[in-house]
Amino acid sequence: MTTPVCTSASAAAAPARQTYTSFASYVRARQPVLLRTARSLTANPNDAEDLLQTALAKTYVAWERIEDQRALDGYVRRALVNTRTSQWRKRRVDEFACDELPEPETVPGGDDPAERQALHDAMWRAVLRLPARQRAMVVLRYYEDLSEAQTAEVLGVSVGTVKSAVSRALGKLREDPELTLVR
């Protein structure tokens, strides 16, 4: 039989678990510890706070069902990990932190008013080369900013006719030799 050399060390190794009278008292007492756990799961302190709030919300919903209060920290930690895993799986767009913002791509004729006017003129000449019906639909849709339904109503045709005619007109504009030089 072994006797502990230092009784205070053995008492510190096995701290007594506290029972909490309410969810609010549990959060007040354990939030710093749980926040450290959340920060270890995320790279951003703000994301860690959001993660902890989500896990605490899940814990609050289950508060009445948790019988063993010694298992509260384990329950919240499991909620943290499960929530973080769900967030990680749902993420579709990768976020990359960088020191410098990328330079915006220059738009042809974006800075020089003469180039901008030349592009506008070339575009208008290309629109004028379209058949009259397609030209009317393109002008109403993109210059007058009408919806497909409004364009169909103005011209007295169906919405499907507007969609197909505008699609063919845009295809012709993409293939226009005067506009391919600008791209």
OpenMM code with the backbone's topology and positions (N, CA, C; nanometers):
from openmm import Vec3, app, unit

residues = "MET THR THR PRO VAL CYS THR SER ALA SER ALA ALA ALA ALA PRO ALA ARG GLN THR TYR THR SER PHE ALA SER TYR VAL ARG ALA ARG GLN PRO VAL LEU LEU ARG THR ALA ARG SER LEU THR ALA ASN PRO ASN ASP ALA GLU ASP LEU LEU GLN THR ALA LEU ALA LYS THR TYR VAL ALA TRP GLU ARG ILE GLU ASP GLN ARG ALA LEU ASP GLY TYR VAL ARG ARG ALA LEU VAL ASN THR ARG THR SER GLN TRP ARG LYS ARG ARG VAL ASP GLU PHE ALA CYS ASP GLU LEU PRO GLU PRO GLU THR VAL PRO GLY GLY ASP ASP PRO ALA GLU ARG GLN ALA LEU HIS ASP ALA MET TRP ARG ALA VAL LEU ARG LEU PRO ALA ARG GLN ARG ALA MET VAL VAL LEU ARG TYR TYR GLU ASP LEU SER GLU ALA GLN THR ALA GLU VAL LEU GLY VAL SER VAL GLY THR VAL LYS SER ALA VAL SER ARG ALA LEU GLY LYS LEU ARG GLU ASP PRO GLU LEU THR LEU VAL ARG".split()
positions = [
    Vec3(0.0828, -0.1168, 0.0000),
    Vec3(0.0000, 0.0000, 0.0000),
    Vec3(0.0882, 0.1244, 0.0000),
    Vec3(0.0558, 0.2161, -0.0887),
    Vec3(0.1362, 0.3382, -0.0969),
    Vec3(0.0585, 0.4537, -0.0364),
    Vec3(0.1320, 0.5388, 0.0262),
    Vec3(0.0729, 0.6568, 0.0883),
    Vec3(0.1213, 0.7790, 0.0121),
    Vec3(0.0325, 0.8692, -0.0266),
    Vec3(0.0780, 0.9871, -0.0983),
    Vec3(0.1724, 1.0691, -0.0117),
    Vec3(0.2778, 1.1185, -0.0750),
    Vec3(0.3772, 1.1975, -0.0035),
    Vec3(0.3205, 1.3351, 0.0292),
    Vec3(0.2507, 1.3909, -0.0649),
    Vec3(0.1971, 1.5258, -0.0452),
    Vec3(0.0454, 1.5174, -0.0619),
    Vec3(-0.0274, 1.5354, 0.0426),
    Vec3(-0.1715, 1.5230, 0.0351),
    Vec3(-0.2350, 1.6372, -0.0445),
    Vec3(-0.1740, 1.7526, -0.0425),
    Vec3(-0.2317, 1.8638, -0.1187),
    Vec3(-0.2170, 1.8400, -0.2691),
    Vec3(-0.1122, 1.7699, -0.3127),
    Vec3(-0.0931, 1.7405, -0.4546),
    Vec3(-0.1979, 1.6415, -0.5033),
    Vec3(-0.2295, 1.5419, -0.4226),
    Vec3(-0.3307, 1.4454, -0.4658),
    Vec3(-0.4689, 1.5096, -0.4691),
    Vec3(-0.4929, 1.6029, -0.3815),
    Vec3(-0.6216, 1.6719, -0.3828),
    Vec3(-0.6325, 1.7625, -0.5048),
    Vec3(-0.5207, 1.8220, -0.5471),
    Vec3(-0.5222, 1.9092, -0.6644),
    Vec3(-0.5354, 1.8276, -0.7921),
    Vec3(-0.4867, 1.7039, -0.7905),
    Vec3(-0.4932, 1.6198, -0.9095),
    Vec3(-0.6368, 1.5778, -0.9390),
    Vec3(-0.7183, 1.5639, -0.8385),
    Vec3(-0.8576, 1.5238, -0.8572),
    Vec3(-0.9485, 1.6309, -0.7977),
    Vec3(-0.9698, 1.7420, -0.8708),
    Vec3(-1.0521, 1.8484, -0.8151),
    Vec3(-1.1981, 1.8042, -0.8018),
    Vec3(-1.2608, 1.8556, -0.7027),
    Vec3(-1.4024, 1.8234, -0.6820),
    Vec3(-1.4846, 1.8917, -0.7917),
    Vec3(-1.5804, 1.8166, -0.8462),
    Vec3(-1.6667, 1.8716, -0.9513),
    Vec3(-1.7738, 1.9581, -0.8862),
    Vec3(-1.8002, 2.0702, -0.9469),
    Vec3(-1.8991, 2.1616, -0.8951),
    Vec3(-2.0333, 2.1316, -0.9605),
    Vec3(-2.1379, 2.1438, -0.8858),
    Vec3(-2.2705, 2.1308, -0.9448),
    Vec3(-2.3229, 2.2711, -0.9703),
    Vec3(-2.3930, 2.2862, -1.0806),
    Vec3(-2.4391, 2.4181, -1.1238),
    Vec3(-2.5897, 2.4259, -1.1081),
    Vec3(-2.6347, 2.5349, -1.0524),
    Vec3(-2.7785, 2.5514, -1.0285),
    Vec3(-2.8528, 2.5918, -1.1554),
    Vec3(-2.7831, 2.6587, -1.2480),
    Vec3(-2.8492, 2.7010, -1.3701),
    Vec3(-2.7495, 2.6982, -1.4856),
    Vec3(-2.8041, 2.7062, -1.6032),
    Vec3(-2.7196, 2.7112, -1.7228),
    Vec3(-2.6332, 2.8363, -1.7218),
    Vec3(-2.6873, 2.9470, -1.6792),
    Vec3(-2.6126, 3.0733, -1.6758),
    Vec3(-2.4933, 3.0625, -1.5815),
    Vec3(-2.5111, 2.9983, -1.4678),
    Vec3(-2.3987, 2.9849, -1.3746),
    Vec3(-2.2902, 2.8940, -1.4338),
    Vec3(-2.3315, 2.7922, -1.5067),
    Vec3(-2.2337, 2.7055, -1.5731),
    Vec3(-2.1531, 2.7840, -1.6767),
    Vec3(-2.2221, 2.8636, -1.7567),
    Vec3(-2.1538, 2.9410, -1.8610),
    Vec3(-2.0583, 3.0413, -1.7983),
    Vec3(-2.1015, 3.1100, -1.6935),
    Vec3(-2.0134, 3.2069, -1.6272),
    Vec3(-1.8870, 3.1392, -1.5729),
    Vec3(-1.9036, 3.0220, -1.5171),
    Vec3(-1.7898, 2.9545, -1.4552),
    Vec3(-1.6965, 2.8899, -1.5573),
    Vec3(-1.7500, 2.8359, -1.6657),
    Vec3(-1.6684, 2.7544, -1.7561),
    Vec3(-1.6375, 2.8204, -1.8902),
    Vec3(-1.6885, 2.9395, -1.9164),
    Vec3(-1.6683, 3.0013, -2.0465),
    Vec3(-1.5208, 3.0199, -2.0842),
    Vec3(-1.4325, 3.0665, -1.9962),
    Vec3(-1.2920, 3.0824, -2.0377),
    Vec3(-1.2271, 2.9512, -2.0824),
    Vec3(-1.2557, 2.8442, -2.0116),
    Vec3(-1.1981, 2.7143, -2.0464),
    Vec3(-1.2536, 2.6651, -2.1790),
    Vec3(-1.3832, 2.6781, -2.1959),
    Vec3(-1.4468, 2.6324, -2.3200),
    Vec3(-1.4047, 2.7189, -2.4391),
    Vec3(-1.3827, 2.8470, -2.4160),
    Vec3(-1.3373, 2.9347, -2.5234),
    Vec3(-1.1967, 2.8950, -2.5688),
    Vec3(-1.1116, 2.8545, -2.4756),
    Vec3(-0.9777, 2.8060, -2.5145),
    Vec3(-0.9901, 2.6821, -2.6028),
    Vec3(-1.0816, 2.5946, -2.5695),
    Vec3(-1.1036, 2.4758, -2.6521),
    Vec3(-1.1519, 2.5151, -2.7907),
    Vec3(-1.2438, 2.6091, -2.7969),
    Vec3(-1.2961, 2.6542, -2.9263),
    Vec3(-1.1862, 2.7205, -3.0090),
    Vec3(-1.0999, 2.7971, -2.9436),
    Vec3(-0.9898, 2.8614, -3.0160),
    Vec3(-0.8915, 2.7590, -3.0711),
    Vec3(-0.8783, 2.6476, -3.0040),
    Vec3(-0.7882, 2.5443, -3.0555),
    Vec3(-0.8475, 2.4747, -3.1778),
    Vec3(-0.9788, 2.4874, -3.1977),
    Vec3(-1.0437, 2.4251, -3.3129),
    Vec3(-1.0514, 2.5168, -3.4345),
    Vec3(-1.0336, 2.6456, -3.4137),
    Vec3(-1.0442, 2.7411, -3.5241),
    Vec3(-0.9186, 2.8262, -3.5310),
    Vec3(-0.9005, 2.8917, -3.6426),
    Vec3(-0.7837, 2.9770, -3.6609),
    Vec3(-0.8140, 3.1220, -3.6257),
    Vec3(-0.9404, 3.1558, -3.6145),
    Vec3(-0.9807, 3.2941, -3.5947),
    Vec3(-1.0519, 3.3071, -3.4596),
    Vec3(-1.0107, 3.4014, -3.3746),
    Vec3(-1.0773, 3.4171, -3.2444),
    Vec3(-1.2265, 3.4488, -3.2573),
    Vec3(-1.2639, 3.5242, -3.3595),
    Vec3(-1.4067, 3.5547, -3.3783),
    Vec3(-1.4853, 3.4294, -3.4144),
    Vec3(-1.4267, 3.3438, -3.4984),
    Vec3(-1.4915, 3.2172, -3.5318),
    Vec3(-1.5035, 3.1285, -3.4083),
    Vec3(-1.4025, 3.1342, -3.3205),
    Vec3(-1.4063, 3.0544, -3.1982),
    Vec3(-1.5224, 3.0982, -3.1094),
    Vec3(-1.5441, 3.2291, -3.0984),
    Vec3(-1.6562, 3.2778, -3.0168),
    Vec3(-1.7896, 3.2341, -3.0766),
    Vec3(-1.8007, 3.2410, -3.2086),
    Vec3(-1.9241, 3.1961, -3.2740),
    Vec3(-1.9454, 3.0467, -3.2532),
    Vec3(-1.8381, 2.9704, -3.2648),
    Vec3(-1.8451, 2.8258, -3.2446),
    Vec3(-1.8910, 2.7937, -3.1025),
    Vec3(-1.8334, 2.8631, -3.0042),
    Vec3(-1.8722, 2.8390, -2.8652),
    Vec3(-2.0183, 2.8759, -2.8426),
    Vec3(-2.0637, 2.9868, -2.8997),
    Vec3(-2.2034, 3.0257, -2.8836),
    Vec3(-2.2973, 2.9196, -2.9410),
    Vec3(-2.2616, 2.8648, -3.0564),
    Vec3(-2.3439, 2.7615, -3.1182),
    Vec3(-2.3478, 2.6363, -3.0296),
    Vec3(-2.2319, 2.5964, -2.9787),
    Vec3(-2.2262, 2.4779, -2.8926),
    Vec3(-2.3031, 2.5011, -2.7625),
    Vec3(-2.2935, 2.6211, -2.7075),
    Vec3(-2.3680, 2.6505, -2.5849),
    Vec3(-2.5188, 2.6535, -2.6114),
    Vec3(-2.5587, 2.6978, -2.7283),
    Vec3(-2.7011, 2.6952, -2.7627),
    Vec3(-2.7515, 2.5513, -2.7692),
    Vec3(-2.6702, 2.4632, -2.8266),
    Vec3(-2.7082, 2.3218, -2.8323),
    Vec3(-2.7130, 2.2619, -2.6919),
    Vec3(-2.6220, 2.3028, -2.6061),
    Vec3(-2.6205, 2.2538, -2.4683),
    Vec3(-2.7430, 2.3046, -2.3922),
    Vec3(-2.7787, 2.4292, -2.4153),
    Vec3(-2.8958, 2.4859, -2.3473),
    Vec3(-3.0223, 2.4078, -2.3817),
    Vec3(-3.0353, 2.3684, -2.5083),
    Vec3(-3.1527, 2.2920, -2.5506),
    Vec3(-3.1578, 2.1584, -2.4770),
    Vec3(-3.0424, 2.0986, -2.4520),
    Vec3(-3.0369, 1.9668, -2.3872),
    Vec3(-3.0130, 1.9758, -2.2365),
    Vec3(-3.0142, 2.0949, -2.1786),
    Vec3(-2.9771, 2.1146, -2.0381),
    Vec3(-3.0588, 2.0272, -1.9428),
    Vec3(-3.1869, 2.0163, -1.9644),
    Vec3(-3.2728, 1.9385, -1.8739),
    Vec3(-3.2466, 1.7886, -1.8859),
    Vec3(-3.1968, 1.7423, -1.9979),
    Vec3(-3.1741, 1.5990, -2.0180),
    Vec3(-3.0392, 1.5530, -1.9635),
    Vec3(-2.9480, 1.6449, -1.9371),
    Vec3(-2.8158, 1.6066, -1.8872),
    Vec3(-2.8276, 1.5819, -1.7377),
    Vec3(-2.8200, 1.4541, -1.7001),
    Vec3(-2.8386, 1.4171, -1.5590),
    Vec3(-2.7090, 1.4296, -1.4801),
    Vec3(-2.5992, 1.3884, -1.5398),
    Vec3(-2.4713, 1.3897, -1.4700),
    Vec3(-2.3995, 1.5208, -1.5009),
    Vec3(-2.3964, 1.6112, -1.4052),
    Vec3(-2.3344, 1.7415, -1.4288),
    Vec3(-2.1826, 1.7316, -1.4412),
    Vec3(-2.1265, 1.6191, -1.4018),
    Vec3(-1.9822, 1.6003, -1.4219),
    Vec3(-1.9499, 1.5835, -1.5694),
    Vec3(-2.0526, 1.5537, -1.6498),
    Vec3(-2.0312, 1.5316, -1.7926),
    Vec3(-2.0582, 1.6578, -1.8762),
    Vec3(-2.0863, 1.7696, -1.8125),
    Vec3(-2.1194, 1.8915, -1.8869),
    Vec3(-2.0068, 1.9371, -1.9783),
    Vec3(-1.8845, 1.9423, -1.9253),
    Vec3(-1.7718, 1.9865, -2.0082),
    Vec3(-1.7531, 1.8939, -2.1277),
    Vec3(-1.7649, 1.7654, -2.1056),
    Vec3(-1.7526, 1.6696, -2.2155),
    Vec3(-1.8633, 1.6880, -2.3189),
    Vec3(-1.9841, 1.7171, -2.2700),
    Vec3(-2.0957, 1.7400, -2.3613),
    Vec3(-2.0705, 1.8626, -2.4481),
    Vec3(-2.0255, 1.9716, -2.3862),
    Vec3(-2.0006, 2.0952, -2.4610),
    Vec3(-1.8835, 2.0761, -2.5563),
    Vec3(-1.7792, 2.0082, -2.5124),
    Vec3(-1.6642, 1.9842, -2.6014),
    Vec3(-1.7061, 1.9010, -2.7223),
    Vec3(-1.7898, 1.8002, -2.7007),
    Vec3(-1.8382, 1.7187, -2.8123),
    Vec3(-1.9221, 1.8049, -2.9060),
    Vec3(-2.0037, 1.8935, -2.8507),
    Vec3(-2.0828, 1.9849, -2.9341),
    Vec3(-1.9918, 2.0783, -3.0134),
    Vec3(-1.8828, 2.1246, -2.9514),
    Vec3(-1.7858, 2.2096, -3.0217),
    Vec3(-1.7255, 2.1357, -3.1402),
    Vec3(-1.6793, 2.0145, -3.1161),
    Vec3(-1.6142, 1.9372, -3.2225),
    Vec3(-1.7136, 1.9028, -3.3331),
    Vec3(-1.8320, 1.8585, -3.2952),
    Vec3(-1.9324, 1.8233, -3.3969),
    Vec3(-1.9740, 1.9448, -3.4795),
    Vec3(-1.9921, 2.0580, -3.4146),
    Vec3(-2.0309, 2.1798, -3.4863),
    Vec3(-1.9201, 2.2233, -3.5806),
    Vec3(-1.7968, 2.2198, -3.5325),
    Vec3(-1.6836, 2.2592, -3.6176),
    Vec3(-1.6701, 2.1644, -3.7368),
    Vec3(-1.6900, 2.0354, -3.7141),
    Vec3(-1.6828, 1.9381, -3.8229),
    Vec3(-1.7918, 1.9660, -3.9256),
    Vec3(-1.9122, 1.9973, -3.8788),
    Vec3(-2.0218, 2.0288, -3.9712),
    Vec3(-1.9901, 2.1536, -4.0522),
    Vec3(-1.9344, 2.2554, -3.9859),
    Vec3(-1.8975, 2.3779, -4.0576),
    Vec3(-1.7903, 2.3485, -4.1624),
    Vec3(-1.6950, 2.2672, -4.1254),
    Vec3(-1.5859, 2.2345, -4.2170),
    Vec3(-1.6384, 2.1596, -4.3392),
    Vec3(-1.7321, 2.0687, -4.3168),
    Vec3(-1.7877, 1.9911, -4.4277),
    Vec3(-1.8741, 2.0769, -4.5189),
    Vec3(-1.9440, 2.1744, -4.4613),
    Vec3(-2.0332, 2.2588, -4.5406),
    Vec3(-1.9589, 2.3660, -4.6184),
    Vec3(-1.8389, 2.3988, -4.5766),
    Vec3(-1.7657, 2.5078, -4.6418),
    Vec3(-1.7406, 2.4725, -4.7875),
    Vec3(-1.7827, 2.5591, -4.8776),
    Vec3(-1.7661, 2.5344, -5.0199),
    Vec3(-1.6630, 2.6269, -5.0814),
    Vec3(-1.6475, 2.7427, -5.0234),
    Vec3(-1.5547, 2.8406, -5.0780),
    Vec3(-1.4327, 2.8460, -4.9878),
    Vec3(-1.3175, 2.8285, -5.0457),
    Vec3(-1.1958, 2.8382, -4.9671),
    Vec3(-1.1638, 2.9845, -4.9429),
    Vec3(-1.1237, 3.0149, -4.8218),
    Vec3(-1.0837, 3.1499, -4.7870),
    Vec3(-0.9337, 3.1484, -4.7647),
    Vec3(-0.8688, 3.2412, -4.8282),
    Vec3(-0.7249, 3.2511, -4.8143),
    Vec3(-0.6899, 3.3897, -4.7631),
    Vec3(-0.6192, 3.3946, -4.6534),
    Vec3(-0.5738, 3.5233, -4.6017),
    Vec3(-0.4474, 3.5627, -4.6763),
    Vec3(-0.4400, 3.6875, -4.7153),
    Vec3(-0.3206, 3.7342, -4.7845),
    Vec3(-0.2851, 3.8733, -4.7333),
    Vec3(-0.1589, 3.9069, -4.7473),
    Vec3(-0.1120, 4.0360, -4.6995),
    Vec3(-0.1578, 4.1506, -4.7884),
    Vec3(-0.1649, 4.1253, -4.9187),
    Vec3(-0.2015, 4.2300, -5.0128),
    Vec3(-0.3255, 4.1887, -5.0909),
    Vec3(-0.4075, 4.2858, -5.1220),
    Vec3(-0.5234, 4.2591, -5.2055),
    Vec3(-0.4779, 4.2452, -5.3500),
    Vec3(-0.5355, 4.1528, -5.4241),
    Vec3(-0.4956, 4.1391, -5.5637),
    Vec3(-0.5381, 4.2625, -5.6430),
    Vec3(-0.4592, 4.2934, -5.7432),
    Vec3(-0.4908, 4.4073, -5.8281),
    Vec3(-0.6130, 4.3752, -5.9126),
    Vec3(-0.7044, 4.4697, -5.9267),
    Vec3(-0.8199, 4.4441, -6.0135),
    Vec3(-0.7748, 4.4386, -6.1588),
    Vec3(-0.8412, 4.3508, -6.2335),
    Vec3(-0.8077, 4.3407, -6.3753),
    Vec3(-0.8542, 4.4663, -6.4463),
    Vec3(-0.7727, 4.5107, -6.5400),
    Vec3(-0.8100, 4.6305, -6.6135),
    Vec3(-0.9138, 4.5952, -6.7188),
    Vec3(-1.0133, 4.6790, -6.7279),
    Vec3(-1.1191, 4.6610, -6.8264),
    Vec3(-1.0794, 4.7396, -6.9505),
    Vec3(-1.0925, 4.6803, -7.0694),
    Vec3(-1.0570, 4.7555, -7.1893),
    Vec3(-1.1368, 4.8851, -7.1965),
    Vec3(-1.0651, 4.9937, -7.2140),
    Vec3(-1.1300, 5.1237, -7.2239),
    Vec3(-1.1831, 5.1735, -7.0916),
    Vec3(-1.1364, 5.1189, -6.9818),
    Vec3(-1.1875, 5.1570, -6.8516),
    Vec3(-1.1425, 5.2948, -6.8074),
    Vec3(-1.0191, 5.3329, -6.8399),
    Vec3(-0.9665, 5.4598, -6.7916),
    Vec3(-0.9740, 5.5703, -6.8966),
    Vec3(-0.9483, 5.5368, -7.0187),
    Vec3(-0.9416, 5.6362, -7.1246),
    Vec3(-1.0816, 5.6602, -7.1824),
    Vec3(-1.1331, 5.7810, -7.1732),
    Vec3(-1.2675, 5.8080, -7.2272),
    Vec3(-1.2778, 5.7806, -7.3771),
    Vec3(-1.1711, 5.8027, -7.4519),
    Vec3(-1.1755, 5.7779, -7.5965),
    Vec3(-1.1890, 5.6281, -7.6238),
    Vec3(-1.1167, 5.5446, -7.5477),
    Vec3(-1.1276, 5.3996, -7.5648),
    Vec3(-1.2663, 5.3504, -7.5234),
    Vec3(-1.3191, 5.4071, -7.4162),
    Vec3(-1.4514, 5.3689, -7.3697),
    Vec3(-1.5567, 5.4024, -7.4760),
    Vec3(-1.5433, 5.5199, -7.5375),
    Vec3(-1.6379, 5.5601, -7.6418),
    Vec3(-1.6237, 5.4716, -7.7648),
    Vec3(-1.4999, 5.4331, -7.7994),
    Vec3(-1.4783, 5.3451, -7.9142),
    Vec3(-1.5423, 5.2088, -7.8894),
    Vec3(-1.5301, 5.1582, -7.7680),
    Vec3(-1.5932, 5.0308, -7.7326),
    Vec3(-1.7455, 5.0429, -7.7400),
    Vec3(-1.8001, 5.1515, -7.6896),
    Vec3(-1.9441, 5.1745, -7.6949),
    Vec3(-1.9927, 5.1795, -7.8394),
    Vec3(-1.9190, 5.2499, -7.9231),
    Vec3(-1.9573, 5.2605, -8.0647),
    Vec3(-1.9511, 5.1249, -8.1350),
    Vec3(-1.8462, 5.0475, -8.1054),
    Vec3(-1.8316, 4.9152, -8.1670),
    Vec3(-1.9462, 4.8244, -8.1234),
    Vec3(-1.9823, 4.8317, -7.9976),
    Vec3(-2.0921, 4.7498, -7.9467),
    Vec3(-2.2236, 4.7897, -8.0137),
    Vec3(-2.2474, 4.9183, -8.0261),
    Vec3(-2.3722, 4.9631, -8.0876),
    Vec3(-2.3785, 4.9241, -8.2350),
    Vec3(-2.2651, 4.9325, -8.3068),
    Vec3(-2.2637, 4.8894, -8.4464),
    Vec3(-2.2945, 4.7400, -8.4572),
    Vec3(-2.2429, 4.6618, -8.3628),
    Vec3(-2.2699, 4.5179, -8.3630),
    Vec3(-2.4176, 4.4905, -8.3355),
    Vec3(-2.4771, 4.5666, -8.2453),
    Vec3(-2.6199, 4.5509, -8.2167),
    Vec3(-2.7018, 4.5885, -8.3392),
    Vec3(-2.6599, 4.6918, -8.4109),
    Vec3(-2.7341, 4.7341, -8.5306),
    Vec3(-2.7259, 4.6300, -8.6423),
    Vec3(-2.6244, 4.5447, -8.6422),
    Vec3(-2.6119, 4.4396, -8.7436),
    Vec3(-2.7036, 4.3196, -8.7136),
    Vec3(-2.7621, 4.3141, -8.5971),
    Vec3(-2.8538, 4.2047, -8.5635),
    Vec3(-2.9834, 4.2205, -8.6425),
    Vec3(-3.0558, 4.1094, -8.6665),
    Vec3(-3.1888, 4.1210, -8.7274),
    Vec3(-3.2795, 4.2070, -8.6388),
    Vec3(-3.3769, 4.2724, -8.6997),
    Vec3(-3.4614, 4.3710, -8.6308),
    Vec3(-3.5269, 4.3143, -8.5048),
    Vec3(-3.5802, 4.1938, -8.5115),
    Vec3(-3.6496, 4.1355, -8.3961),
    Vec3(-3.5522, 4.1088, -8.2809),
    Vec3(-3.4358, 4.0505, -8.3132),
    Vec3(-3.3356, 4.0247, -8.2100),
    Vec3(-3.2835, 4.1565, -8.1524),
    Vec3(-3.2619, 4.2548, -8.2393),
    Vec3(-3.2126, 4.3849, -8.1946),
    Vec3(-3.3118, 4.4472, -8.0967),
    Vec3(-3.4415, 4.4398, -8.1288),
    Vec3(-3.5431, 4.4967, -8.0404),
    Vec3(-3.5407, 4.4277, -7.9040),
    Vec3(-3.5263, 4.2970, -7.9040),
    Vec3(-3.5249, 4.2235, -7.7768),
    Vec3(-3.3997, 4.2541, -7.6954),
    Vec3(-3.2851, 4.2643, -7.7611),
    Vec3(-3.1607, 4.2964, -7.6898),
    Vec3(-3.1687, 4.4375, -7.6321),
    Vec3(-3.2186, 4.5314, -7.7081),
    Vec3(-3.2297, 4.6691, -7.6601),
    Vec3(-3.3243, 4.6773, -7.5408),
    Vec3(-3.4385, 4.6111, -7.5512),
    Vec3(-3.5330, 4.6144, -7.4395),
    Vec3(-3.4765, 4.5449, -7.3156),
    Vec3(-3.4115, 4.4313, -7.3352),
    Vec3(-3.3592, 4.3547, -7.2209),
    Vec3(-3.2399, 4.4228, -7.1546),
    Vec3(-3.1433, 4.4701, -7.2350),
    Vec3(-3.0160, 4.5146, -7.1771),
    Vec3(-2.9967, 4.6662, -7.1766),
    Vec3(-3.0550, 4.7364, -7.2708),
    Vec3(-3.0418, 4.8818, -7.2688),
    Vec3(-3.1539, 4.9458, -7.1879),
    Vec3(-3.2746, 4.8907, -7.1997),
    Vec3(-3.3889, 4.9437, -7.1247),
    Vec3(-3.4079, 4.8701, -6.9921),
    Vec3(-3.3355, 4.7599, -6.9708),
    Vec3(-3.3356, 4.6822, -6.8465),
    Vec3(-3.4743, 4.6293, -6.8105),
    Vec3(-3.5460, 4.5787, -6.9102),
    Vec3(-3.6750, 4.5152, -6.8857),
    Vec3(-3.6539, 4.3666, -6.8580),
    Vec3(-3.7456, 4.3067, -6.7843),
    Vec3(-3.7383, 4.1625, -6.7608),
    Vec3(-3.7802, 4.0886, -6.8876),
    Vec3(-3.7610, 3.9574, -6.8867),
    Vec3(-3.8036, 3.8772, -7.0023),
    Vec3(-3.9536, 3.8862, -7.0214),
    Vec3(-4.0289, 3.8833, -6.9115),
    Vec3(-4.1750, 3.8906, -6.9197),
    Vec3(-4.2197, 4.0273, -6.9731),
    Vec3(-4.1546, 4.1336, -6.9264),
    Vec3(-4.1904, 4.2676, -6.9739),
    Vec3(-4.1574, 4.2835, -7.1222),
    Vec3(-4.0428, 4.2297, -7.1630),
    Vec3(-4.0039, 4.2362, -7.3036),
    Vec3(-4.1040, 4.1602, -7.3895),
    Vec3(-4.1445, 4.0420, -7.3442),
    Vec3(-4.2424, 3.9617, -7.4178),
    Vec3(-4.3751, 4.0362, -7.4292),
    Vec3(-4.4159, 4.1034, -7.3230),
    Vec3(-4.5415, 4.1770, -7.3244),
    Vec3(-4.5348, 4.2950, -7.4221),
    Vec3(-4.4231, 4.3682, -7.4208),
    Vec3(-4.4083, 4.4836, -7.5096),
    Vec3(-4.4117, 4.4398, -7.6556),
    Vec3(-4.3449, 4.3281, -7.6873),
    Vec3(-4.3361, 4.2832, -7.8261),
    Vec3(-4.4510, 4.1919, -7.8669),
    Vec3(-4.5328, 4.1494, -7.7724),
    Vec3(-4.6459, 4.0630, -7.8036),
    Vec3(-4.6049, 3.9217, -7.8401),
    Vec3(-4.5005, 3.8695, -7.7762),
    Vec3(-4.4538, 3.7323, -7.8007),
    Vec3(-4.4468, 3.6601, -7.6673),
    Vec3(-4.4142, 3.5309, -7.6717),
    Vec3(-4.4038, 3.4542, -7.5474),
    Vec3(-4.2665, 3.4769, -7.4822),
    Vec3(-4.2586, 3.4438, -7.3550),
    Vec3(-4.1330, 3.4580, -7.2814),
    Vec3(-4.0273, 3.3651, -7.3408),
    Vec3(-4.0683, 3.2458, -7.3828),
    Vec3(-3.9742, 3.1513, -7.4440),
    Vec3(-3.9149, 3.2067, -7.5725),
    Vec3(-3.9948, 3.2789, -7.6503),
    Vec3(-3.9449, 3.3402, -7.7729),
    Vec3(-3.8396, 3.4456, -7.7394),
    Vec3(-3.8642, 3.5231, -7.6358),
    Vec3(-3.7664, 3.6248, -7.5937),
    Vec3(-3.6370, 3.5574, -7.5507),
    Vec3(-3.6479, 3.4522, -7.4708),
    Vec3(-3.5285, 3.3828, -7.4221),
    Vec3(-3.4454, 3.3280, -7.5375),
    Vec3(-3.5096, 3.2606, -7.6308),
    Vec3(-3.4333, 3.1992, -7.7398),
    Vec3(-3.3762, 3.3050, -7.8344),
    Vec3(-3.4521, 3.4095, -7.8634),
    Vec3(-3.4026, 3.5128, -7.9539),
    Vec3(-3.2870, 3.5900, -7.8915),
    Vec3(-3.2969, 3.6216, -7.7656),
    Vec3(-3.1882, 3.6925, -7.6971),
    Vec3(-3.0646, 3.6035, -7.6894),
    Vec3(-3.0836, 3.4753, -7.6655),
    Vec3(-2.9704, 3.3825, -7.6620),
    Vec3(-2.8987, 3.3784, -7.7963),
    Vec3(-2.9744, 3.3696, -7.9047),
    Vec3(-2.9126, 3.3699, -8.0381),
    Vec3(-2.8435, 3.5025, -8.0668),
    Vec3(-2.9045, 3.6134, -8.0245),
    Vec3(-2.8455, 3.7450, -8.0475),
    Vec3(-2.7141, 3.7601, -7.9705),
    Vec3(-2.7103, 3.7145, -7.8472),
    Vec3(-2.5866, 3.7229, -7.7696),
    Vec3(-2.4776, 3.6357, -7.8306),
    Vec3(-2.5165, 3.5209, -7.8848),
    Vec3(-2.4201, 3.4353, -7.9543),
    Vec3(-2.3602, 3.5070, -8.0739),
    Vec3(-2.4432, 3.5779, -8.1496),
    Vec3(-2.3930, 3.6542, -8.2647),
    Vec3(-2.3009, 3.7671, -8.2196),
    Vec3(-2.3356, 3.8326, -8.1093),
    Vec3(-2.2505, 3.9403, -8.0588),
    Vec3(-2.1156, 3.8868, -8.0114),
    Vec3(-2.1153, 3.7675, -7.9517),
    Vec3(-1.9884, 3.7080, -7.9072),
    Vec3(-1.8978, 3.6755, -8.0249),
    Vec3(-1.9584, 3.6418, -8.1375),
    Vec3(-1.8801, 3.6045, -8.2555),
    Vec3(-1.8518, 3.7223, -8.3476),
    Vec3(-1.8994, 3.8398, -8.3170),
    Vec3(-1.8805, 3.9565, -8.4023),
    Vec3(-1.7307, 3.9889, -8.4118),
    Vec3(-1.6777, 3.9988, -8.5343),
    Vec3(-1.5330, 4.0211, -8.5501),
    Vec3(-1.4872, 4.1564, -8.4945),
    Vec3(-1.5702, 4.2568, -8.4979),
    Vec3(-1.5296, 4.3878, -8.4469),
    Vec3(-1.5162, 4.3853, -8.2954),
    Vec3(-1.5960, 4.3044, -8.2292),
    Vec3(-1.5911, 4.2956, -8.0843),
    Vec3(-1.4852, 4.1991, -8.0346),
    Vec3(-1.4453, 4.1012, -8.1147),
    Vec3(-1.3415, 4.0074, -8.0722),
    Vec3(-1.2068, 4.0778, -8.0605),
    Vec3(-1.1849, 4.1851, -8.1328),
    Vec3(-1.0600, 4.2601, -8.1230),
    Vec3(-1.0480, 4.3291, -7.9871),
    Vec3(-1.1610, 4.3636, -7.9277),
    Vec3(-1.1612, 4.4336, -7.7998),
    Vec3(-1.1268, 4.3388, -7.6854),
    Vec3(-1.1685, 4.2138, -7.6957),
    Vec3(-1.1451, 4.1165, -7.5883),
    Vec3(-1.0037, 4.0822, -7.5723),
] * unit.nanometer
topology = app.Topology()
chain = topology.addChain("A")
for resn in residues:
    res = topology.addResidue(resn, chain)
    for name in ("N", "CA", "C"):
        topology.addAtom(name, app.Element.getBySymbol(name[0]), res)
